């Protein structure tokens, strides 16, 4: 039988290098399933890993977030198509 590892809000925040309140907001929004044991909120390690990896920003997306925007990408594509 496999042993499931649980992780606390503090441990998640340390791993993400963010404020624990950021993790609590994600839990309150239902982005990760959690359970309460005493005063501690615990999340299964596999659920945290799924949530964490879902936050990955791809390089193309990163450029759009930095201000280029999707419209700039479409305009660039259209210019390439016209030149071909």
Secondary structure, DSSP 8 states (H G I E B T S, - for coil): -----EEEHHHHHHHHTS-HHHHHHHHHTTSS--EEETTEEEEEHHHHHHHHHHT---HHHHHIIIIIHHHHHHHHHHHHHHH-
